[in-house]
Amino acid sequence: MKKLSLLVLNMLFLVFLFSSCSSNNSTPVSNKSYSTVTTFAGSGIAGTSVDGVGTQASFWNISDLVADSKGNLFVVEWGAGKIRKITPAGVVTTFTSPTSSVYFGALGITIDASDNLYVADEGFNKIRKITPAGVITTVAGTGVASNTDGDVSQASFNYPTDIAIDTSGNLYVVDSGNYKIRKITPAGIVSTFAGNGTNGNVDGIGTLASFSGLTNITIDTSNNLYVSDTFNNNTIRKITSAGVVTTLAGGASPFNIEGVGSNAGFYSPEGITIDKSGNLYVAESYGNKIRKITPLGVVTTFAGTGKTGGLDGPIATATFYKPIGITIDNSGNIFVADNQNAKIRKIAFE
């Protein structure tokens, strides 16, 4: 009888232990969702560049932004030639500003795992690096508007507008004036990764493909690139790590319609970012919306009514005015460079 009781107790213990371990190893279901749009920083007074907290600060022609590992935002302020920093508490300061040796005509920005910033300086046809301490160096580009591959000291770009970095430290540059995506290796070699240099709309491998209005770029965890191809094409193109270019979504007429793949339409897609699940979010500047693209190419309106404005509130009723840059922080919050409103808008993940 004692042996039977002991056996039963052991079995009950094992059941309890198994249940506890299963519970600890399971992934809890997240109840978080995107709900509201708020103004995170910026007074809305265009043409000024003033530090401050939240809406006490002001911006002058913002174009792109990125979040670091600590949740700080770095905003490209094209009009003032500055990079602005915004803390998670909304404190806006000037991180870099024009000097006698460096003046930014920057448009696009990205960040590496060590929080070094890389800037596509379209005004001076160079790629710049900015350390967390604010030290600025030139990574590549002679400054002459041209189309030369080779060593970074001799390579040239023509109106580079955005930049992304992969897991191996390779940089990918949207070289819009040359209708190409250029690659810069950690060893300092610049090459043409995709695009034949002509204005077109052809899918293909590497230099067999063509683009029309390259503006922005992002990258996923498998090192696939996604680029906004505006102007004549109004599409989102995908480029694999092997250089295979396809059209993921867009191209349909009229502009700004929902759909799957080529049945969807965009009206000047520009800023682009990606979440941990592989969903893309696109700042549709002339459509005044934020669009979402699933990994299967399903395009929907994520936020904004399409009307011009600066109304905060639920994502379905909020309004934007030429949103041009977009990024996601480590907590999943989306931040938008709302250009004509001269504000940084936040779409909370809560």
Backbone hydrogen bonds, N-H to C=O, Kabsch-Sander energy under -0.5 kcal/mol:
donor,donor_aa,acceptor,acceptor_aa,energy
5,S,1,M,-2.3
6,L,2,K,-2.5
7,L,3,K,-2.3
8,V,4,L,-2.3
9,L,5,S,-2.4
10,N,6,L,-2.2
11,M,7,L,-2.3
12,L,8,V,-2.5
13,F,9,L,-2.2
14,L,10,N,-2.3
15,V,11,M,-2.4
16,F,12,L,-2.4
17,L,13,F,-2.9
18,F,14,L,-2.9
19,S,15,V,-2.4
20,S,16,F,-2.5
21,C,17,L,-2.6
22,S,18,F,-2.6
23,S,19,S,-2.1
24,N,20,S,-2.2
25,N,21,C,-2.0
26,S,22,S,-0.9
35,S,348,A,-1.1
37,V,313,G,-3.3
38,T,346,K,-2.5
40,F,38,T,-0.8
40,F,344,I,-2.4
41,A,344,I,-1.6
42,G,54,G,-2.3
43,S,57,A,-1.7
44,G,342,A,-0.8
46,A,44,G,-1.0
48,T,45,I,-0.8
48,T,59,F,-0.8
50,V,58,S,-0.8
52,G,92,V,-1.6
54,G,52,G,-0.5
54,G,90,G,-3.2
56,Q,53,V,-2.3
57,A,54,G,-1.3
58,S,50,V,-2.4
61,N,59,F,-0.5
63,S,76,V,-2.4
64,D,76,V,-0.7
66,V,74,F,-1.7
68,D,72,N,-2.6
71,G,68,D,-1.5
73,L,86,I,-3.0
74,F,66,V,-2.7
75,V,84,R,-3.0
76,V,64,D,-3.0
77,E,75,V,-0.7
77,E,82,K,-2.8
78,W,61,N,-1.3
78,W,76,V,-0.9
79,G,60,W,-1.2
79,G,61,N,-1.0
80,A,60,W,-0.7
80,A,77,E,-0.6
81,G,77,E,-1.1
82,K,77,E,-1.8
83,I,96,T,-1.8
84,R,75,V,-2.7
84,R,82,K,-0.5
85,K,93,T,-2.8
86,I,73,L,-2.7
87,T,91,V,-2.0
90,G,87,T,-2.4
92,V,52,G,-3.6
92,V,90,G,-0.6
93,T,85,K,-2.6
93,T,91,V,-0.5
95,F,83,I,-2.2
95,F,93,T,-0.7
96,T,83,I,-1.8
99,T,102,V,-3.2
104,F,81,G,-0.7
107,L,120,A,-2.2
108,G,120,A,-0.8
110,T,118,Y,-2.1
112,D,116,N,-2.0
115,D,112,D,-1.8
117,L,130,I,-3.0
118,Y,110,T,-2.3
119,V,128,R,-2.3
120,A,108,G,-2.4
121,D,119,V,-1.0
121,D,126,K,-2.4
122,E,105,G,-0.6
122,E,120,A,-1.4
123,G,105,G,-1.4
124,F,121,D,-1.0
125,N,121,D,-0.7
126,K,121,D,-1.7
127,I,140,A,-2.7
128,R,119,V,-2.4
128,R,126,K,-0.5
129,K,137,T,-2.8
130,I,117,L,-2.7
131,T,135,V,-2.1
134,G,131,T,-2.5
137,T,129,K,-2.4
139,V,127,I,-3.0
139,V,137,T,-0.6
140,A,127,I,-1.4
141,G,152,V,-1.7
142,T,155,A,-1.2
143,G,125,N,-0.8
146,S,144,V,-1.0
146,S,157,F,-1.4
149,D,147,N,-0.5
150,G,190,V,-2.7
152,V,188,G,-2.1
154,Q,151,D,-2.1
155,A,151,D,-2.1
156,S,148,T,-1.9
157,F,125,N,-0.5
157,F,144,V,-0.5
161,T,174,V,-2.4
162,D,174,V,-0.7
164,A,172,Y,-1.9
166,D,170,N,-2.2
169,G,166,D,-1.5
171,L,184,I,-2.7
172,Y,164,A,-2.9
173,V,182,R,-2.9
174,V,162,D,-2.5
175,D,173,V,-1.1
175,D,180,K,-2.3
176,S,159,Y,-1.0
176,S,174,V,-1.3
177,G,158,N,-2.1
178,N,158,N,-0.5
178,N,175,D,-1.2
179,Y,176,S,-1.0
180,K,175,D,-1.8
181,I,194,A,-2.8
182,R,173,V,-2.5
182,R,180,K,-0.5
183,K,191,S,-2.8
184,I,171,L,-2.8
185,T,189,I,-2.2
188,G,185,T,-2.1
190,V,150,G,-3.4
191,S,183,K,-2.3
193,F,181,I,-2.5
193,F,191,S,-0.7
194,A,181,I,-1.7
195,G,206,G,-2.3
196,N,209,A,-1.5
197,G,179,Y,-0.9
200,G,198,T,-0.7
200,G,211,F,-2.4
202,V,210,S,-0.6
204,G,245,V,-1.3
206,G,204,G,-0.5
206,G,243,G,-3.2
208,L,205,I,-2.2
209,A,206,G,-1.4
210,S,202,V,-2.3
211,F,198,T,-0.8
215,T,228,S,-2.1
218,T,226,Y,-1.9
220,D,224,N,-2.1
223,N,220,D,-1.8
225,L,239,I,-3.4
226,Y,218,T,-2.3
227,V,237,R,-2.6
228,S,216,N,-2.2
229,D,227,V,-0.6
229,D,235,T,-2.9
230,T,213,G,-2.7
230,T,228,S,-0.7
233,N,230,T,-1.9
235,T,229,D,-2.5
236,I,249,A,-2.8
237,R,227,V,-2.6
237,R,235,T,-0.5
238,K,246,T,-2.7
239,I,225,L,-2.8
240,T,244,V,-2.0
243,G,240,T,-2.1
245,V,204,G,-3.5
245,V,243,G,-0.6
246,T,238,K,-2.5
248,L,236,I,-2.0
248,L,246,T,-0.7
249,A,236,I,-1.5
250,G,261,G,-2.5
251,G,234,N,-1.1
252,A,264,A,-2.2
257,I,265,G,-0.8
259,G,299,V,-1.6
261,G,297,G,-2.8
263,N,260,V,-2.2
264,A,261,G,-1.6
265,G,257,I,-2.2
266,F,234,N,-0.6
268,S,266,F,-0.6
270,E,283,A,-2.6
271,G,324,I,-0.9
273,T,281,Y,-1.9
275,D,279,N,-2.3
278,G,275,D,-1.6
280,L,293,I,-2.9
281,Y,273,T,-2.4
282,V,291,R,-2.9
283,A,271,G,-2.9
284,E,282,V,-0.9
284,E,289,K,-2.6
285,S,268,S,-1.5
285,S,283,A,-1.2
286,Y,267,Y,-0.9
286,Y,268,S,-0.5
287,G,267,Y,-1.0
288,N,284,E,-1.1
289,K,284,E,-1.4
290,I,303,A,-2.8
291,R,282,V,-2.5
291,R,289,K,-0.5
292,K,300,T,-2.7
293,I,280,L,-2.5
294,T,298,V,-1.9
297,G,294,T,-2.4
299,V,259,G,-3.3
299,V,297,G,-0.6
300,T,292,K,-2.2
302,F,290,I,-2.5
302,F,300,T,-0.6
303,A,290,I,-1.9
304,G,315,I,-2.5
305,T,318,A,-0.9
306,G,288,N,-0.9
309,G,320,F,-0.8
313,G,37,V,-2.5
315,I,35,S,-2.3
317,T,314,P,-1.5
318,A,314,P,-1.9
319,T,311,L,-1.9
320,F,288,N,-0.6
320,F,307,K,-0.7
322,K,285,S,-0.6
324,I,337,A,-2.7
325,G,337,A,-1.1
327,T,335,F,-2.0
329,D,333,N,-2.3
332,G,329,D,-1.9
334,I,347,I,-2.3
335,F,327,T,-2.7
336,V,345,R,-2.7
337,A,325,G,-2.6
338,D,336,V,-1.1
338,D,343,K,-2.3
339,N,322,K,-1.2
339,N,337,A,-1.3
340,Q,321,Y,-1.8
341,N,321,Y,-0.6
341,N,338,D,-0.5
342,A,338,D,-0.8
342,A,339,N,-1.2
343,K,338,D,-1.6
344,I,41,A,-3.1
345,R,336,V,-2.4
345,R,343,K,-0.6
346,K,38,T,-2.9
347,I,334,I,-3.4
348,A,36,T,-1.5
348,A,346,K,-0.7
350,E,33,S,-2.2
350,E,348,A,-0.7
